Amino acid sequence: MKLSARIAVPVAALAVAGLAVTGCAPSTSDNSAKTDEKSGTLRVWLFQEVNNKPKEEVVSAALAAFKKDHPDAKADITYIPVDTRAQKIKAAFNDPKSAPDVIEYGNTDTAGYVKDGGLADLTKEFDAWSDAKDTDPAAKQSVTVNGKIYGAPLFVGVRALYYRTDVFKDLGLKPPATLDELTETAKKVHKERPELYGLAVGGAYTYGAMPFIWANGGDIATGGGDKGAFTAAIDSDASKRGITAYTALFGNDNCPAAKCAQMGGNDTVQAFASGKAAMAIGGDFNRQAVEDGAAKGKYGIVPLPGVKAGQIAPAFAGGNNIGILKSSKHRTLAVDLMKSLAGKASQNKLFDAMGFLPTYTDVRQEAAKRRPYVAPFVKTLAAGAKFVPATPAWQTIDSSLVLPTMFQEIASGRKDVDAASAAAAKKMNSAFSSAG
């Protein structure tokens, strides 16, 4: 899902890193609408933000633009809590009479909602939309299941490396150029400043760990779409190199496992913001938390480096999308409203109002010029972000804490990398098989 400010408080979200959702519900019956009414009231469900007023102003502007083209149409906007979205939205799939026409949803929810039969296939409309041609590939992937498109990306969030400029200056250090240098730098800091974690890491920080795996050539799973069913790849040799690199950061020479194995993404960011860590992997959506903490004015941000100098480690592309329910009796109107809510103009306004990174490459570049601090995140996206397997099984894997359990078993010494990754792969393959 998203990794937005709402997560910092929660997900990136959904945890990002965590957006735990319950296992997939059984597919609903076909509730596809048989009509396409060109007037009337559209019901719209959007996510409630911690500070919702800026979002409401952007939405109001999008509605005003929509109404100019559709004077006979109205929109009834409801802001729903993120934490209970799964139950509410899935219930709507089974109750067309009270269901919304347009919804905002987390991008890790896409495949599950498609399997549940709730989202409309918008491939033709998306492909014909002029704005869509500039959509970031990772963002487009987040609305794609088996080659079909089920919505429009609304914003994207990625992580980069936050570091304490004052600590680095005092110790004569430079931002690391490779992942090996990152580890060396973290240990140097902790040796010289034992009151600090060199790099705050968390055993429950899935999306902080994945760049290490992706940078080493590993992956969560292979397959999907035309390539057939998904198969776990977390136990491949390349993935295990990445797992080894990440879990090596848990120890008395950087971030003691007794304290750090249970930490999640928000915990690691808070450790940095509060002045307890010299480095942390955090998102663009975490910057305000850092600004509000003890690290204010004493930090810099660079892309998380890759295995070789000059490389950027792939980051998870979190974010939210706008979709339309199959049951909507106003498909044409709903599509136009979706375009207004998720189009370039609205995404530009969302960035200025809330800091949400646009999903359009051209709009994002312009945004980076206005606010240079987002440049490391824009560079990370441009280098090629990654996404989770597009399958409803991911909800089961995520909510069952399969990957955090693996990292924690290794960090605590209960299992070695081979045994822990093999166990995780077994659980993932069971979830993939059950998802069909």
N, C-alpha and C positions, 0 to 999 in steps of 0.2 A: 504494500500500500504505500501510503505516503510517508514521506518523511518530512513532516512539516513542523511548524511551530507547535502544532497541536500535539505532536508527539513528543516534542521536547518536554512537554508537560506531562503527552503520552507517547505514539508511533511513530516513529516514523515508522514513523511511524510505525505506529504501526511499526513500532519500532523502529522503526522501521524496523527497530529492528524488530520490533516486534509487532506484529499485527496478528496476534493469535486469534484464530477463528475456529469455531467448532468444525467437526468433520462435515463432509458434504452431505447435504440433504438429498433425498431421492428426487429425481427429475420430476418436474411438474407436468401436468397434462398440457397439451397444446392450447394456449390461451391467445393465440394470434388473433388480432382484430380483423374483422371482415370489412370494415369501412375506413375511410380516410376523410374525416370531416375537416372542412377548411375554415371553420369558425368555432367559437366557444372558448372554454377555459382550459388551459393546460395546467396540470398539477406537476409541480417541480419540487424535488427533494434535494437539498444541498447540505453539505456538512457544516455544523456549527463550529466556528473557530473560538479560540480562547478570547480573542478580541474580535468580535464579529462585525463591528460597524464598518471598518474599511472594506470588507468583503461585500457587505450589503450595498455600499455605494457603487462598487464596480458592477455588481449584478443589476442594480437599478439603471445604470447607463446602458448595459447590454439589453435590458428589457425595452428601454426607450427606443433603441435602434431597431429592435425587432418589431415594435408596434407601428413604426413608420411604414413598414412594408405590409403589416397585417393589422389594420385598424379594427377588424372585427374579432380579433383574438385577444385573450387576456391570459395572464399567468399568475397562478396562486403559488407563491414561494413558501416552502416550509424548511426550516433549518433543523436537521436531526443530529443527535449526538453520535459521535464516531464510534464509541465503545459498544453501542447496541445496534449498530447499522446492520449487521449480518441477519439478526433475527427479524428486524423490521422489513428489510428489503426482500428477504426470502418469503416472508408472509405475504408481501404484496404480489409476488409472482403467482400466488395461489388465489388471489382475491382481486381480479381485474376491476371490479366495480369501485374499489376504494384505492386502487394502485395509482401511483404517479405516472405521468407520461415520460418525464425526463428525470434522471437521477445522476448524482455525483457518486462515484464509487472508487475505492482504492484499487490501484492497478494490479495488486497481487490477488484481487478477488475476481478478475475477469473470467478465467477459465471455469471457476466454480459456478459463477452466475450463468455462464453459457450452458454448462451441463444441466443446471437447474431449469433451463428453458425460459429464462426471464428476459434476456437481452435480445434486441432485434439486430439482425444482420444488416449493417449499413455500408457494406463494401462498395456498392455502386455510388452511393451518395458521397462517400469519403473520397473515392478515386476521382470524382468529377469536381471536387471542391478545390478552388484555386489556392486557398491558404494551405491545404494539406500537402502540397508538393514540397514545402519547406520543413515538414515535420522531421524531427530527429529520429533516426532509425530505431534507437532503443525505445523511444516513446511510442512509436508506431507499433513496435513489437508488443507493447503492453496492452494494446487493444486488439491484438490479433490472436485468433485461435484457429488452428488448422487452416490457415490461409485466408480466413474470413475476418472482417473488421467489425467490431461491436461497439464503436463509440469514437470519441475524439479525445486525445490527451489534453488535460487542462493545465498541468504544470509538472515539472520534474524536479527531483532533488537528488543530489549526490554528495559524497563525502570527500574531504581532502585532509591534509595534515596541518593541524594547528601547532604552533611552537612558540615558546617564550623567548622573545627577542632579547630581553635583559639577561636571562640565564645563559643563552647562547653567547652573547657578547662577553660576559664575565668569564666564561670558560673557553673562549676562543674557538667556538664551534660554528659550523655552517650548516644550513639545512641539508639533510642527507640526499645524495644523488641516486642511491640504490637501496633496495630493501636490506641488503647486508649492512650498508652504512647506517641505516635506520637502527638496526639492532645494536651496532657498535656505539652509535651516538647515545642511544637510550641507556646503555650500561655505563658509559663514561659519565653521563650526568648523574646517575644514581650513586656512582662511586664517589664523585666529588661533592654531591649534595644529597646525602642519604635520606634527608627528610622529604625528597621528591621522588615520585615515580618518574623514571626516565621517559617512558611512553606508557600512558594509562591504557591497559587492555582489559577486556572482559571475556570471561568464559561463556557468557550469555549474549555476547555481541556478535551475532551471526554476520551482519553486513559490514562489520569492521574487519572480520576475519576473511571474508570471501575475496577481497582484492589480493591477498597473499596467495590464495589458491589459483585464482585466475591468472595472476602475473607469472606464476610458475607453469602455466600451460594446462592446469587442471580445470575441472568443472564440477558442477553439482550433479548433472545428469547429461546423457546423450539421447538422441532420438527425438521423437515428437514430430507432428505434422506428417509430411511425406516420408519421413525417415522411420516411421513406425512408432511403436510404444516407447516410452521413456525407460531408460535403464540407468541406475545409479552409477555415477563416475567418481564419487567422492573417495573411493578406495583405489583409484588408479595411481600409478607411480607418480605422475605429475601432480595430482591432487595431494598426495602424501608429502611431497616436497613442500608444498605451500602450507599444509597443516603443521609440519615440523617447524617451519619458519615462524609461524604465528605462535604456536604453543611454547617455543623456546623463550618467548618474552615473559612467560610466567615463572618467576623465581626470585630469590632473594637479591639477585643482581639487577633487578628492574622493577617488577610488579609482583610481589609475593602471592603465590597461589592461594594462601589462606585468606587473603583479602580480595584478590582480583578474580578468582575463578567464578564467583557468583555475580560479578558485575555485568550489567547490560550496557547498551550504548549511552543511555542518559547518565548512567553512573560515571562512565569514563569522561564524558564531556563535563560533568559537574566537578570531577576531580581536577580537571584543567582550569575550569572557570574559577574555582575557589582557591587556586594557587597551590594545589597539591601535586601537580604533574607538570613536567616540562614540555610534554607533547601529548597529543590526543588525535584520534581520527574522528572528525566531526563533520556534520553537514552544513550546507549553506543555511539550513533552517535552524542550526544551533548557534549562529553568530550572535543573536541578541542575548542568549543566555551567557555567553562569554563576555559580552559588553557590559552586562549587569553584574559581573563578578569581579574578583580581585585581580584577574588578568587583564582587565581593561587598560588599553593603551600600552600594553607590554607584550603583544603577540603579533605574529605574522601567520600567513596561510600560504602553503604551496601545495601543488598536486602531490599525492602520495606517489613516491617513485616506484619504478618497476625493478626487474631483476638487473637490467643493464642501465648504465648512465644514459640519460636522455629519454628513457622510457617512462610512461605513466601507467601505474597499476590500474587495471580496469576496475571501475566502481559500480556498485549496484545502482540502477536507475529507479529510484522510488518515485512516487507521485500519485496523482489522482486523475480520473477520466470523467467524461460526461457521456452517458449512454441513454438509450431510449428503450422502454419496455415493449416487448412484442404485443402486449395487450393494448397499447395506445391506439385510440380511435382517431388520433390527430397526427398521423405519421409525418406528413409533409410539414405541418406547422412545427412539430417537435424537432424535426431535422433542422429547420431554419433557426429555431431557438437554440439548439445545441451549437450551431455554427456561430451564433451571436455570443453565447456564453464562453465558448472555447476558441474563438477566432483570435487573430493577431491583435486586434485593438484591445480586446478584453484581457488577453494575457499580458500585454504591455502595462495596462492599468493595474492588474494584480501584482505585477512585479513592483511597481512604484508604491502601491498601497501596503503590500504585505511581504515583499521580498521573494515571492514564489518564482522560481526560474521558469521562463517560457520554454515551451517544447519546440518552438520554431527556431531553427538555427540562425536565421537573419535577425529576428527580434531579440534573440539572446545576445548576439554580438553587440547590438545597439544598446542593450541594457547594461552590458559590461562597460561600455564607454561612459555611461552616466554614473555608474557606481563601480569603480575599479576593484573594490574588495571581492567582487564575485568572479573576477578573472580566473583564479585557480580552479573554480568549479566549472566554469565554461570550458577551460582547457581540458579538464578531466572528461567532460562529456564529449568534446570534440575528438579526444583520443580513442573513444570507443567504450561506452558503458555496457554493462551486462544486465541481464534480467533473469528472474527465476524461471524454472520450467513452466510452460504454459499448459498447466493441467490442474484440475481440481484437487489432485493429490497433494499439491503444495500446501494447501490449507491444513491438511492432516499432518504433514511433515512439520510444518512451522508450529502449529499449536501443540504438537506432541514433543516439541523441543528436541528433535532428533540431533540436530547439529550442535546446539549448546551442550547437550549431554556428552557428545563425542569430545568436544574441546575440554570440558570439565574433567572427564575421565583421564584425559592425557595430562592436563595441567596438574591434577592431584596425584598422578602416578599410579592410579588404579589400573590403567591399561596403557599399553604402548600404542604408537600410531597405527601399526598394522591391525591390531586387535580392535581398537576403537573405531577405525574407519570401516573395517569389515562389518562390524555390528551395525553401524549407521547405514551402510549400503543395504544390508539385509532389511532393515526397517523401511528404508525408502522404496526398495523394490516391492515390498508388500503393499505399501500405499499406492504405488503406481499400478500394480496389478488389480487392486480393489477398485481403483478409479475407472478402470476400463480403457 
